[in-house]
Amino acid sequence: MHVSEIASGDIPPLSGYSEDQLDKAFAAISGEVEASSAALSTPEAIEAFRLQWLGRKQGRLKAISDAWLKSAPAEARKLIGQRFNTLKAEIEQRLEHASSSHGAAGLDAEALASKRIDVTLPGARRQLGAEHPVIRTQNELLAIFARMGYSVSIGPEVETDYYNFESLNFPPGHPARDTQDTLVIAGQDRKPLRDRLLMRTHTSPVQMRTMEQHPPPLRIVIPGKVHRNDAADATHSPMFHQLEGLCVDTNITFADLKGTLDHAMKELYGSSVRTRFFPSFFPFTEPSADVQISCPFCGGSGCRKCKHSGWIELLGCGMVDPSVFEFARLKQPAYDPKKISGFAFGMGIDRIAMMKYGITDISLMFSGDLRFLEQFA
Ligand code: PHE
């Protein structure tokens, strides 16, 4: 049967409603579908096939449904309906197959040209991130201490009173515990003091946390954020960064502390920088010292940066207080202050970064302003 005849052809009447007779009738139609889908090579032919079979008013499927289904006795409807659905699925499958293979192979030259990529066009530029000046300074410091055999240790920013104060020999009533300096977590009043949570005010609690985990010898540096309830101004921020250091072994002396920090400062600012140590006080070190470096900007002759003194104060340090080792010993018996000794130090990373890059307002570093940050890319 020719295609054009099918399109206009009438639907032959069913010879009966037995399954056998129905199968035969539907097989004949299925043969017509197959014949008329043989040459679907252009979009026009595909559309003609679709209209011929599935067209809502003129389509042959509609004609079959009208001729066979509507007049059928109720008990035959189900059998016809099943076969009808199978036929419809077959037609749809052929349509899909024809249009997908046409889509892949049938693009003409013009359509292809419009899809071609012009490799000479500039690409979409991806913004590269860059190290923040604080993180860059922190990494420089970590590298300096790594070369001296130090490992990196970190701890939580939300800390207990025990680690932040008690185990570091801050006696009850010590001014540093004052809520004017310390940001405490609300609603802790029913807990024993030592378990109450606060924002750590320094990185020193990680000294104790690390000693509890590792017996001596120990050489660690501890970078991280710390929090104090300071009013923000050009040189103060309620959040800032510290780098802590701790060295514990047999026969560690103050000379080791001086040599280590002097070397670290020369690595950071250049070999002509000098250091000097002044007596100071921290509850967890004895003796304690503040360390100044000769002004790296004027070489020590005096300038605005060093307030014409030739020196800049940079860090706090000291020999680990025996009472701190006593707390560590509760978990690690090897921290026996009769057998070992150690030194610790702490410095503000933000201040060092500001000096290094000539930044005069600390809030610039934490505002997230791209105009500031892009200068370090
Ligand atoms: N934790 C001290 C501070 O925040 C610094 C410090 C660390 C001092 C280690 C001595 C030893 O001020």
Residues whose N, C-alpha, C, O or C-beta is under 5 A from the ligand:
A	BS01	LIG	T201 H202 S204 F282 T285 G316 C317 G318 A344 F345 G346
